[in-house]
Amino acid sequence: RVIPSVDDVRFDKGHIPQDGQYGDIILIDYKTTKEVKAPHVSSGTLFALGLLTIALGPDSPNVILLDDLDHGLHPKAQLELIAVFR
C-alpha cells in the first residue's frame, strides 16, 4: 500500500558473508524485478520498510516520533504511510 510497486519482502537465509559476518539479507520483489538486495533499493523504500516493521511488529510502540518524513519518500507514499499509522 505504501509502495505499490513492491510485491514481496523476504529474507535470503543463505547466510551470505557480509563484512566478514554471516547473516540473512533482505530481498525485495518488485512487480517488474525480483530478488533486489536491500543495498540496491531506494532509501525511501528501506525507510518505509523499517517504520512499518516497527509500527506493525509484535512489540510495537505506542508512540513513534518522526523527523524528515519527506526524505526519500514520494508524497503519495508519505500519505499512505501516515494512513497506515492511523
Backbone torsions as a table, in degrees:
resi	resn	phi	psi	omega
1	ARG	NA	-43.8	-179.0
2	VAL	-72.5	-44.1	177.5
3	ILE	-125.4	90.2	-171.6
4	PRO	-62.4	-19.3	-179.6
5	SER	-77.2	-9.8	179.5
6	VAL	-89.3	125.7	177.4
7	ASP	-93.2	-37.6	-174.2
8	ASP	-156.1	151.0	173.7
9	VAL	-128.7	128.6	-177.9
10	ARG	-149.7	175.7	179.5
11	PHE	-110.9	142.9	169.5
12	ASP	-92.7	112.1	-177.1
13	LYS	-86.4	19.2	-175.8
14	GLY	-74.9	-0.4	-179.8
15	HIS	50.7	57.3	179.5
16	ILE	-79.4	132.0	-179.7
17	PRO	-62.0	133.2	175.0
18	GLN	-136.2	118.6	-179.6
19	ASP	53.2	38.5	177.4
20	GLY	82.2	-3.1	179.9
21	GLN	-118.0	146.0	178.6
22	TYR	-92.4	144.6	179.0
23	GLY	-178.4	176.5	179.9
24	ASP	-84.3	154.5	174.0
25	ILE	-119.8	148.4	177.6
26	ILE	-83.7	132.3	175.8
27	LEU	-117.1	134.6	178.8
28	ILE	-111.4	128.2	173.7
29	ASP	-103.3	118.4	174.8
30	TYR	-94.8	168.4	177.5
31	LYS	-60.0	-34.0	-175.8
32	THR	-104.0	-18.3	-176.0
33	THR	-139.7	135.3	-178.6
34	LYS	-109.0	155.9	172.9
35	GLU	58.3	45.8	175.8
36	VAL	-83.8	122.7	-178.8
37	LYS	-72.9	147.5	-175.2
38	ALA	-50.3	-39.9	179.6
39	PRO	-62.9	-16.2	-178.2
40	HIS	-103.0	8.6	-179.0
41	VAL	-100.0	151.6	-178.8
42	SER	-62.1	151.9	178.9
43	SER	-63.6	-32.4	178.2
44	GLY	-64.6	-41.1	178.1
45	THR	-64.5	-44.3	178.7
46	LEU	-65.7	-38.3	177.3
47	PHE	-60.7	-48.6	179.7
48	ALA	-63.6	-42.4	179.2
49	LEU	-60.7	-44.6	178.7
50	GLY	-63.3	-45.2	179.7
51	LEU	-63.8	-42.5	179.1
52	LEU	-66.2	-36.7	177.6
53	THR	-62.2	-43.2	179.0
54	ILE	-68.0	-46.4	-174.4
55	ALA	-69.6	-34.2	-174.1
56	LEU	-106.5	3.2	-179.0
57	GLY	-74.0	172.1	-177.0
58	PRO	-64.7	-27.6	179.6
59	ASP	-111.8	44.9	-175.6
60	SER	-65.1	139.8	-179.7
61	PRO	-76.2	161.3	176.1
62	ASN	-78.8	-25.8	-178.0
63	VAL	-134.0	134.9	173.6
64	ILE	-126.3	121.6	178.6
65	LEU	-97.8	128.1	-177.8
66	LEU	-120.4	142.2	174.5
67	ASP	-131.0	139.3	178.7
68	ASP	58.5	48.3	178.2
69	LEU	-58.5	-26.1	-176.9
70	ASP	-75.4	-12.5	-178.1
71	HIS	-69.1	111.6	174.1
72	GLY	83.0	-4.8	-179.4
73	LEU	-111.1	131.0	175.4
74	HIS	-61.0	145.7	-179.3
75	PRO	-53.1	-38.6	177.7
76	LYS	-65.8	-39.4	177.8
77	ALA	-65.0	-36.0	176.8
78	GLN	-61.5	-45.9	179.8
79	LEU	-63.2	-42.1	179.3
80	GLU	-65.8	-39.2	179.0
81	LEU	-62.8	-44.6	177.4
82	ILE	-63.3	-39.3	178.5
83	ALA	-62.7	-39.8	178.0
84	VAL	-64.3	-42.0	179.2
85	PHE	-62.3	-38.4	-179.0
86	ARG	-69.2	NA	NA
